[in-house]
Amino acid sequence: MQAVQNRNHRARELVASGATLLDVRTHEEFVSHHLEGALNIPVAELPGRLPELGGVRGPIVVYCRSGGRSASAAQQLRGAGHEVFDLGGIANW
């Protein structure tokens, strides 16, 4: 439980400091519920949409439903040179 609270706290700190909040769930999931201020790029679309994040300065906080897609997205983003914090599932917020 402490690890989840620490992850939540760190993610909130990063976003409050200007980090980009990225939801990598499907568009339908995003429309039904998302974190305020989040950008939605589904993980399946991420490779083709990486240029949209080219101007992002600072870290990207990435999340999904349970953590699997955010882990995949974090790996892709790091490979593209971004600083990434993987929140895991949206419930960790």
Biopython code that builds the backbone (N, CA, C, O; Angstrom):
import numpy as np
from Bio.PDB.StructureBuilder import StructureBuilder

atoms = [
    (1, "MET", "N", (0.823, -1.196, 0.000)),
    (1, "MET", "CA", (0.000, 0.000, 0.000)),
    (1, "MET", "C", (0.865, 1.257, 0.000)),
    (1, "MET", "O", (0.546, 2.238, -0.672)),
    (2, "GLN", "N", (1.951, 1.222, 0.752)),
    (2, "GLN", "CA", (2.844, 2.376, 0.821)),
    (2, "GLN", "C", (3.440, 2.702, -0.546)),
    (2, "GLN", "O", (3.586, 3.873, -0.898)),
    (3, "ALA", "N", (3.785, 1.668, -1.317)),
    (3, "ALA", "CA", (4.359, 1.896, -2.646)),
    (3, "ALA", "C", (3.366, 2.617, -3.551)),
    (3, "ALA", "O", (3.758, 3.501, -4.313)),
    (4, "VAL", "N", (2.086, 2.252, -3.478)),
    (4, "VAL", "CA", (1.054, 2.914, -4.287)),
    (4, "VAL", "C", (0.913, 4.368, -3.854)),
    (4, "VAL", "O", (0.792, 5.256, -4.698)),
    (5, "GLN", "N", (0.928, 4.618, -2.551)),
    (5, "GLN", "CA", (0.818, 5.989, -2.050)),
    (5, "GLN", "C", (2.019, 6.817, -2.490)),
    (5, "GLN", "O", (1.862, 7.982, -2.854)),
    (6, "ASN", "N", (3.210, 6.235, -2.461)),
    (6, "ASN", "CA", (4.407, 6.946, -2.910)),
    (6, "ASN", "C", (4.319, 7.257, -4.404)),
    (6, "ASN", "O", (4.676, 8.353, -4.837)),
    (7, "ARG", "N", (3.842, 6.290, -5.187)),
    (7, "ARG", "CA", (3.695, 6.480, -6.631)),
    (7, "ARG", "C", (2.690, 7.595, -6.906)),
    (7, "ARG", "O", (2.932, 8.467, -7.741)),
    (8, "ASN", "N", (1.570, 7.563, -6.203)),
    (8, "ASN", "CA", (0.535, 8.586, -6.331)),
    (8, "ASN", "C", (1.117, 9.959, -6.016)),
    (8, "ASN", "O", (0.927, 10.906, -6.780)),
    (9, "HIS", "N", (1.816, 10.069, -4.910)),
    (9, "HIS", "CA", (2.386, 11.343, -4.472)),
    (9, "HIS", "C", (3.379, 11.876, -5.498)),
    (9, "HIS", "O", (3.344, 13.058, -5.841)),
    (10, "ARG", "N", (4.260, 11.016, -5.986)),
    (10, "ARG", "CA", (5.282, 11.441, -6.952)),
    (10, "ARG", "C", (4.629, 11.882, -8.263)),
    (10, "ARG", "O", (5.026, 12.896, -8.837)),
    (11, "ALA", "N", (3.638, 11.138, -8.740)),
    (11, "ALA", "CA", (2.951, 11.503, -9.979)),
    (11, "ALA", "C", (2.271, 12.861, -9.832)),
    (11, "ALA", "O", (2.360, 13.701, -10.727)),
    (12, "ARG", "N", (1.603, 13.074, -8.724)),
    (12, "ARG", "CA", (0.921, 14.350, -8.490)),
    (12, "ARG", "C", (1.919, 15.508, -8.423)),
    (12, "ARG", "O", (1.654, 16.589, -8.949)),
    (13, "GLU", "N", (3.049, 15.284, -7.786)),
    (13, "GLU", "CA", (4.101, 16.309, -7.727)),
    (13, "GLU", "C", (4.586, 16.678, -9.125)),
    (13, "GLU", "O", (4.714, 17.856, -9.459)),
    (14, "LEU", "N", (4.854, 15.657, -9.934)),
    (14, "LEU", "CA", (5.334, 15.897, -11.290)),
    (14, "LEU", "C", (4.333, 16.688, -12.116)),
    (14, "LEU", "O", (4.702, 17.642, -12.801)),
    (15, "VAL", "N", (3.061, 16.292, -12.052)),
    (15, "VAL", "CA", (2.025, 16.982, -12.817)),
    (15, "VAL", "C", (1.872, 18.422, -12.318)),
    (15, "VAL", "O", (1.723, 19.342, -13.123)),
    (16, "ALA", "N", (1.908, 18.622, -11.010)),
    (16, "ALA", "CA", (1.806, 19.968, -10.452)),
    (16, "ALA", "C", (2.975, 20.848, -10.902)),
    (16, "ALA", "O", (2.850, 22.070, -10.979)),
    (17, "SER", "N", (4.104, 20.217, -11.196)),
    (17, "SER", "CA", (5.297, 20.949, -11.651)),
    (17, "SER", "C", (5.335, 21.115, -13.165)),
    (17, "SER", "O", (6.307, 21.649, -13.701)),
    (18, "GLY", "N", (4.297, 20.669, -13.861)),
    (18, "GLY", "CA", (4.219, 20.881, -15.292)),
    (18, "GLY", "C", (4.417, 19.664, -16.167)),
    (18, "GLY", "O", (4.449, 19.794, -17.390)),
    (19, "ALA", "N", (4.553, 18.480, -15.583)),
    (19, "ALA", "CA", (4.709, 17.267, -16.389)),
    (19, "ALA", "C", (3.448, 17.028, -17.219)),
    (19, "ALA", "O", (2.345, 17.390, -16.811)),
    (20, "THR", "N", (3.627, 16.425, -18.368)),
    (20, "THR", "CA", (2.515, 16.046, -19.225)),
    (20, "THR", "C", (1.883, 14.771, -18.673)),
    (20, "THR", "O", (2.590, 13.812, -18.363)),
    (21, "LEU", "N", (0.567, 14.754, -18.549)),
    (21, "LEU", "CA", (-0.173, 13.590, -18.076)),
    (21, "LEU", "C", (-0.742, 12.889, -19.299)),
    (21, "LEU", "O", (-1.551, 13.466, -20.025)),
    (22, "LEU", "N", (-0.330, 11.657, -19.531)),
    (22, "LEU", "CA", (-0.689, 10.928, -20.745)),
    (22, "LEU", "C", (-1.480, 9.669, -20.418)),
    (22, "LEU", "O", (-0.993, 8.775, -19.727)),
    (23, "ASP", "N", (-2.701, 9.613, -20.923)),
    (23, "ASP", "CA", (-3.592, 8.463, -20.776)),
    (23, "ASP", "C", (-3.443, 7.619, -22.041)),
    (23, "ASP", "O", (-3.730, 8.095, -23.140)),
    (24, "VAL", "N", (-2.998, 6.372, -21.895)),
    (24, "VAL", "CA", (-2.768, 5.521, -23.065)),
    (24, "VAL", "C", (-3.861, 4.466, -23.261)),
    (24, "VAL", "O", (-3.660, 3.483, -23.974)),
    (25, "ARG", "N", (-5.012, 4.673, -22.628)),
    (25, "ARG", "CA", (-6.159, 3.787, -22.827)),
    (25, "ARG", "C", (-6.842, 4.145, -24.148)),
    (25, "ARG", "O", (-6.460, 5.111, -24.808)),
    (26, "THR", "N", (-7.838, 3.372, -24.523)),
    (26, "THR", "CA", (-8.582, 3.648, -25.754)),
    (26, "THR", "C", (-9.345, 4.964, -25.632)),
    (26, "THR", "O", (-9.559, 5.481, -24.536)),
    (27, "HIS", "N", (-9.745, 5.486, -26.776)),
    (27, "HIS", "CA", (-10.522, 6.729, -26.788)),
    (27, "HIS", "C", (-11.824, 6.548, -25.997)),
    (27, "HIS", "O", (-12.233, 7.441, -25.256)),
    (28, "GLU", "N", (-12.461, 5.402, -26.158)),
    (28, "GLU", "CA", (-13.713, 5.134, -25.447)),
    (28, "GLU", "C", (-13.517, 5.132, -23.930)),
    (28, "GLU", "O", (-14.339, 5.678, -23.194)),
    (29, "GLU", "N", (-12.427, 4.516, -23.468)),
    (29, "GLU", "CA", (-12.134, 4.521, -22.031)),
    (29, "GLU", "C", (-11.883, 5.945, -21.549)),
    (29, "GLU", "O", (-12.354, 6.346, -20.485)),
    (30, "PHE", "N", (-11.133, 6.700, -22.347)),
    (30, "PHE", "CA", (-10.799, 8.076, -21.991)),
    (30, "PHE", "C", (-12.053, 8.926, -21.867)),
    (30, "PHE", "O", (-12.201, 9.684, -20.908)),
    (31, "VAL", "N", (-12.961, 8.802, -22.839)),
    (31, "VAL", "CA", (-14.190, 9.587, -22.831)),
    (31, "VAL", "C", (-15.043, 9.237, -21.615)),
    (31, "VAL", "O", (-15.679, 10.113, -21.031)),
    (32, "SER", "N", (-15.059, 7.971, -21.234)),
    (32, "SER", "CA", (-15.895, 7.558, -20.113)),
    (32, "SER", "C", (-15.359, 8.086, -18.774)),
    (32, "SER", "O", (-16.145, 8.380, -17.873)),
    (33, "HIS", "N", (-14.044, 8.209, -18.635)),
    (33, "HIS", "CA", (-13.437, 8.730, -17.394)),
    (33, "HIS", "C", (-11.942, 8.899, -17.611)),
    (33, "HIS", "O", (-11.273, 8.002, -18.125)),
    (34, "HIS", "N", (-11.430, 10.045, -17.219)),
    (34, "HIS", "CA", (-9.988, 10.275, -17.288)),
    (34, "HIS", "C", (-9.573, 11.288, -16.229)),
    (34, "HIS", "O", (-10.412, 11.956, -15.625)),
    (35, "LEU", "N", (-8.279, 11.387, -16.019)),
    (35, "LEU", "CA", (-7.758, 12.347, -15.071)),
    (35, "LEU", "C", (-7.750, 13.729, -15.715)),
    (35, "LEU", "O", (-7.409, 13.882, -16.888)),
    (36, "GLU", "N", (-8.130, 14.723, -14.932)),
    (36, "GLU", "CA", (-8.206, 16.087, -15.436)),
    (36, "GLU", "C", (-6.869, 16.542, -16.009)),
    (36, "GLU", "O", (-5.823, 16.387, -15.377)),
    (37, "GLY", "N", (-6.917, 17.099, -17.203)),
    (37, "GLY", "CA", (-5.728, 17.613, -17.852)),
    (37, "GLY", "C", (-4.953, 16.604, -18.676)),
    (37, "GLY", "O", (-3.938, 16.944, -19.284)),
    (38, "ALA", "N", (-5.421, 15.364, -18.701)),
    (38, "ALA", "CA", (-4.694, 14.311, -19.422)),
    (38, "ALA", "C", (-4.872, 14.440, -20.926)),
    (38, "ALA", "O", (-5.920, 14.859, -21.419)),
    (39, "LEU", "N", (-3.823, 14.068, -21.636)),
    (39, "LEU", "CA", (-3.818, 13.937, -23.083)),
    (39, "LEU", "C", (-4.047, 12.460, -23.379)),
    (39, "LEU", "O", (-3.506, 11.603, -22.680)),
    (40, "ASN", "N", (-4.834, 12.152, -24.393)),
    (40, "ASN", "CA", (-5.114, 10.751, -24.727)),
    (40, "ASN", "C", (-4.444, 10.352, -26.032)),
    (40, "ASN", "O", (-4.770, 10.871, -27.099)),
    (41, "ILE", "N", (-3.506, 9.427, -25.928)),
    (41, "ILE", "CA", (-2.928, 8.771, -27.096)),
    (41, "ILE", "C", (-2.934, 7.278, -26.768)),
    (41, "ILE", "O", (-2.093, 6.820, -25.994)),
    (42, "PRO", "N", (-3.858, 6.514, -27.337)),
    (42, "PRO", "CA", (-3.905, 5.084, -27.055)),
    (42, "PRO", "C", (-2.566, 4.411, -27.375)),
    (42, "PRO", "O", (-1.915, 4.752, -28.363)),
    (43, "VAL", "N", (-2.168, 3.469, -26.547)),
    (43, "VAL", "CA", (-0.870, 2.825, -26.715)),
    (43, "VAL", "C", (-0.716, 2.216, -28.106)),
    (43, "VAL", "O", (0.387, 2.206, -28.653)),
    (44, "ALA", "N", (-1.788, 1.717, -28.679)),
    (44, "ALA", "CA", (-1.718, 1.127, -30.022)),
    (44, "ALA", "C", (-1.386, 2.174, -31.084)),
    (44, "ALA", "O", (-0.856, 1.835, -32.142)),
    (45, "GLU", "N", (-1.689, 3.426, -30.811)),
    (45, "GLU", "CA", (-1.414, 4.514, -31.752)),
    (45, "GLU", "C", (-0.118, 5.247, -31.451)),
    (45, "GLU", "O", (0.322, 6.078, -32.246)),
    (46, "LEU", "N", (0.494, 4.952, -30.320)),
    (46, "LEU", "CA", (1.653, 5.718, -29.858)),
    (46, "LEU", "C", (2.803, 5.765, -30.860)),
    (46, "LEU", "O", (3.350, 6.845, -31.082)),
    (47, "PRO", "N", (3.200, 4.645, -31.478)),
    (47, "PRO", "CA", (4.335, 4.736, -32.410)),
    (47, "PRO", "C", (4.125, 5.775, -33.518)),
    (47, "PRO", "O", (5.057, 6.501, -33.865)),
    (48, "GLY", "N", (2.934, 5.852, -34.065)),
    (48, "GLY", "CA", (2.653, 6.798, -35.129)),
    (48, "GLY", "C", (2.381, 8.207, -34.651)),
    (48, "GLY", "O", (2.379, 9.147, -35.445)),
    (49, "ARG", "N", (2.149, 8.360, -33.354)),
    (49, "ARG", "CA", (1.806, 9.680, -32.818)),
    (49, "ARG", "C", (2.891, 10.270, -31.936)),
    (49, "ARG", "O", (2.688, 11.321, -31.328)),
    (50, "LEU", "N", (4.047, 9.607, -31.855)),
    (50, "LEU", "CA", (5.159, 10.135, -31.061)),
    (50, "LEU", "C", (5.530, 11.566, -31.435)),
    (50, "LEU", "O", (5.889, 12.345, -30.552)),
    (51, "PRO", "N", (5.455, 11.942, -32.721)),
    (51, "PRO", "CA", (5.780, 13.338, -33.054)),
    (51, "PRO", "C", (4.928, 14.371, -32.307)),
    (51, "PRO", "O", (5.368, 15.501, -32.095)),
    (52, "GLU", "N", (3.719, 13.989, -31.910)),
    (52, "GLU", "CA", (2.865, 14.909, -31.153)),
    (52, "GLU", "C", (3.479, 15.260, -29.799)),
    (52, "GLU", "O", (3.148, 16.288, -29.209)),
    (53, "LEU", "N", (4.369, 14.406, -29.316)),
    (53, "LEU", "CA", (5.013, 14.643, -28.025)),
    (53, "LEU", "C", (6.399, 15.245, -28.179)),
    (53, "LEU", "O", (7.108, 15.440, -27.192)),
    (54, "GLY", "N", (6.785, 15.538, -29.403)),
    (54, "GLY", "CA", (8.115, 16.065, -29.680)),
    (54, "GLY", "C", (8.420, 17.371, -28.976)),
    (54, "GLY", "O", (9.570, 17.631, -28.624)),
    (55, "GLY", "N", (7.408, 18.194, -28.768)),
    (55, "GLY", "CA", (7.623, 19.475, -28.111)),
    (55, "GLY", "C", (7.498, 19.422, -26.602)),
    (55, "GLY", "O", (7.633, 20.445, -25.931)),
    (56, "VAL", "N", (7.241, 18.242, -26.061)),
    (56, "VAL", "CA", (7.074, 18.106, -24.618)),
    (56, "VAL", "C", (8.424, 18.288, -23.928)),
    (56, "VAL", "O", (9.398, 17.605, -24.245)),
    (57, "ARG", "N", (8.460, 19.204, -22.999)),
    (57, "ARG", "CA", (9.654, 19.424, -22.183)),
    (57, "ARG", "C", (9.354, 18.890, -20.795)),
    (57, "ARG", "O", (8.273, 19.130, -20.257)),
    (58, "GLY", "N", (10.278, 18.187, -20.224)),
    (58, "GLY", "CA", (10.063, 17.641, -18.900)),
    (58, "GLY", "C", (9.440, 16.264, -18.964)),
    (58, "GLY", "O", (9.249, 15.703, -20.042)),
    (59, "PRO", "N", (9.128, 15.733, -17.812)),
    (59, "PRO", "CA", (8.647, 14.352, -17.751)),
    (59, "PRO", "C", (7.222, 14.172, -18.278)),
    (59, "PRO", "O", (6.431, 15.111, -18.362)),
    (60, "ILE", "N", (6.943, 12.927, -18.623)),
    (60, "ILE", "CA", (5.599, 12.505, -19.017)),
    (60, "ILE", "C", (5.151, 11.479, -17.981)),
    (60, "ILE", "O", (5.832, 10.480, -17.751)),
    (61, "VAL", "N", (4.007, 11.731, -17.362)),
    (61, "VAL", "CA", (3.406, 10.778, -16.425)),
    (61, "VAL", "C", (2.381, 9.989, -17.224)),
    (61, "VAL", "O", (1.410, 10.557, -17.723)),
    (62, "VAL", "N", (2.591, 8.694, -17.346)),
    (62, "VAL", "CA", (1.751, 7.856, -18.188)),
    (62, "VAL", "C", (0.920, 6.904, -17.327)),
    (62, "VAL", "O", (1.401, 6.373, -16.326)),
    (63, "TYR", "N", (-0.347, 6.697, -17.738)),
    (63, "TYR", "CA", (-1.216, 5.763, -17.015)),
    (63, "TYR", "C", (-2.175, 5.077, -17.970)),
    (63, "TYR", "O", (-2.388, 5.525, -19.097)),
    (64, "CYS", "N", (-2.753, 3.972, -17.489)),
    (64, "CYS", "CA", (-3.766, 3.220, -18.241)),
    (64, "CYS", "C", (-4.790, 2.686, -17.242)),
    (64, "CYS", "O", (-5.025, 3.316, -16.210)),
    (65, "ARG", "N", (-5.397, 1.550, -17.525)),
    (65, "ARG", "CA", (-6.401, 0.988, -16.607)),
    (65, "ARG", "C", (-5.748, 0.236, -15.459)),
    (65, "ARG", "O", (-6.093, 0.444, -14.296)),
    (66, "SER", "N", (-4.795, -0.644, -15.789)),
    (66, "SER", "CA", (-4.230, -1.474, -14.722)),
    (66, "SER", "C", (-2.705, -1.515, -14.689)),
    (66, "SER", "O", (-2.131, -2.064, -13.749)),
    (67, "GLY", "N", (-2.044, -0.955, -15.680)),
    (67, "GLY", "CA", (-0.582, -0.883, -15.649)),
    (67, "GLY", "C", (0.134, -1.541, -16.805)),
    (67, "GLY", "O", (1.293, -1.216, -17.062)),
    (68, "GLY", "N", (-0.509, -2.456, -17.517)),
    (68, "GLY", "CA", (0.152, -3.148, -18.624)),
    (68, "GLY", "C", (0.441, -2.236, -19.801)),
    (68, "GLY", "O", (1.557, -2.209, -20.321)),
    (69, "ARG", "N", (-0.559, -1.498, -20.212)),
    (69, "ARG", "CA", (-0.371, -0.597, -21.357)),
    (69, "ARG", "C", (0.545, 0.570, -21.008)),
    (69, "ARG", "O", (1.313, 1.032, -21.852)),
    (70, "SER", "N", (0.469, 1.043, -19.780)),
    (70, "SER", "CA", (1.350, 2.162, -19.402)),
    (70, "SER", "C", (2.809, 1.711, -19.390)),
    (70, "SER", "O", (3.696, 2.487, -19.744)),
    (71, "ALA", "N", (3.066, 0.470, -18.988)),
    (71, "ALA", "CA", (4.439, -0.051, -19.007)),
    (71, "ALA", "C", (4.967, -0.119, -20.435)),
    (71, "ALA", "O", (6.117, 0.235, -20.694)),
    (72, "SER", "N", (4.133, -0.571, -21.351)),
    (72, "SER", "CA", (4.522, -0.624, -22.762)),
    (72, "SER", "C", (4.771, 0.776, -23.308)),
    (72, "SER", "O", (5.761, 1.011, -24.002)),
    (73, "ALA", "N", (3.879, 1.696, -22.998)),
    (73, "ALA", "CA", (4.025, 3.073, -23.461)),
    (73, "ALA", "C", (5.277, 3.718, -22.865)),
    (73, "ALA", "O", (5.997, 4.436, -23.558)),
    (74, "ALA", "N", (5.533, 3.463, -21.589)),
    (74, "ALA", "CA", (6.719, 4.033, -20.943)),
    (74, "ALA", "C", (7.985, 3.569, -21.655)),
    (74, "ALA", "O", (8.900, 4.362, -21.879)),
    (75, "GLN", "N", (8.037, 2.302, -22.006)),
    (75, "GLN", "CA", (9.198, 1.767, -22.715)),
    (75, "GLN", "C", (9.372, 2.464, -24.069)),
    (75, "GLN", "O", (10.483, 2.846, -24.438)),
    (76, "GLN", "N", (8.279, 2.625, -24.796)),
    (76, "GLN", "CA", (8.335, 3.294, -26.101)),
    (76, "GLN", "C", (8.775, 4.751, -25.958)),
    (76, "GLN", "O", (9.594, 5.241, -26.736)),
    (77, "LEU", "N", (8.225, 5.428, -24.963)),
    (77, "LEU", "CA", (8.558, 6.832, -24.749)),
    (77, "LEU", "C", (10.017, 7.008, -24.348)),
    (77, "LEU", "O", (10.691, 7.920, -24.827)),
    (78, "ARG", "N", (10.496, 6.146, -23.478)),
    (78, "ARG", "CA", (11.912, 6.216, -23.087)),
    (78, "ARG", "C", (12.810, 5.972, -24.292)),
    (78, "ARG", "O", (13.843, 6.622, -24.452)),
    (79, "GLY", "N", (12.405, 5.029, -25.137)),
    (79, "GLY", "CA", (13.159, 4.742, -26.352)),
    (79, "GLY", "C", (13.224, 5.929, -27.294)),
    (79, "GLY", "O", (14.154, 6.054, -28.091)),
    (80, "ALA", "N", (12.221, 6.808, -27.197)),
    (80, "ALA", "CA", (12.179, 8.013, -28.022)),
    (80, "ALA", "C", (12.858, 9.193, -27.333)),
    (80, "ALA", "O", (12.860, 10.309, -27.853)),
    (81, "GLY", "N", (13.438, 8.936, -26.151)),
    (81, "GLY", "CA", (14.206, 9.973, -25.465)),
    (81, "GLY", "C", (13.462, 10.790, -24.436)),
    (81, "GLY", "O", (13.989, 11.792, -23.952)),
    (82, "HIS", "N", (12.252, 10.393, -24.087)),
    (82, "HIS", "CA", (11.474, 11.135, -23.093)),
    (82, "HIS", "C", (11.789, 10.645, -21.680)),
    (82, "HIS", "O", (12.115, 9.478, -21.463)),
    (83, "GLU", "N", (11.682, 11.557, -20.746)),
    (83, "GLU", "CA", (11.733, 11.211, -19.324)),
    (83, "GLU", "C", (10.324, 10.779, -18.947)),
    (83, "GLU", "O", (9.371, 11.516, -19.197)),
    (84, "VAL", "N", (10.173, 9.605, -18.353)),
    (84, "VAL", "CA", (8.842, 9.030, -18.111)),
    (84, "VAL", "C", (8.697, 8.569, -16.669)),
    (84, "VAL", "O", (9.617, 8.003, -16.079)),
    (85, "PHE", "N", (7.515, 8.826, -16.119)),
    (85, "PHE", "CA", (7.114, 8.257, -14.837)),
    (85, "PHE", "C", (5.871, 7.422, -15.107)),
    (85, "PHE", "O", (4.848, 7.950, -15.544)),
    (86, "ASP", "N", (5.956, 6.129, -14.852)),
    (86, "ASP", "CA", (4.836, 5.221, -15.093)),
    (86, "ASP", "C", (3.978, 5.110, -13.841)),
    (86, "ASP", "O", (4.355, 4.449, -12.873)),
    (87, "LEU", "N", (2.822, 5.763, -13.870)),
    (87, "LEU", "CA", (1.885, 5.701, -12.737)),
    (87, "LEU", "C", (1.267, 4.322, -12.629)),
    (87, "LEU", "O", (0.890, 3.892, -11.539)),
    (88, "GLY", "N", (1.161, 3.628, -13.748)),
    (88, "GLY", "CA", (0.479, 2.326, -13.760)),
    (88, "GLY", "C", (-1.003, 2.556, -14.019)),
    (88, "GLY", "O", (-1.372, 3.260, -14.959)),
    (89, "GLY", "N", (-1.842, 1.969, -13.194)),
    (89, "GLY", "CA", (-3.282, 2.077, -13.377)),
    (89, "GLY", "C", (-3.843, 3.394, -12.874)),
    (89, "GLY", "O", (-3.288, 4.007, -11.962)),
    (90, "ILE", "N", (-4.939, 3.824, -13.468)),
    (90, "ILE", "CA", (-5.597, 5.085, -13.103)),
    (90, "ILE", "C", (-5.979, 5.110, -11.629)),
    (90, "ILE", "O", (-6.010, 6.179, -11.020)),
    (91, "ALA", "N", (-6.269, 3.957, -11.049)),
    (91, "ALA", "CA", (-6.636, 3.900, -9.622)),
    (91, "ALA", "C", (-5.487, 4.313, -8.718)),
    (91, "ALA", "O", (-5.709, 4.641, -7.553)),
    (92, "ASN", "N", (-4.266, 4.303, -9.230)),
    (92, "ASN", "CA", (-3.109, 4.734, -8.431)),
    (92, "ASN", "C", (-3.074, 6.239, -8.216)),
    (92, "ASN", "O", (-2.323, 6.730, -7.374)),
    (93, "TRP", "N", (-3.874, 6.964, -8.963)),
    (93, "TRP", "CA", (-3.897, 8.415, -8.834)),
    (93, "TRP", "C", (-4.487, 8.799, -7.479)),
    (93, "TRP", "O", (-4.597, 9.985, -7.167)),
]
sb = StructureBuilder()
sb.init_structure("model")
sb.init_model(0)
sb.init_chain("A")
sb.init_seg("    ")
for serial, (resi, resn, name, xyz) in enumerate(atoms, 1):
    if name == "N":
        sb.init_residue(resn, " ", resi, " ")
    sb.init_atom(name, np.array(xyz, "f"), 0.0, 1.0, " ", f" {name:<3s}", serial, name[0])
structure = sb.get_structure()
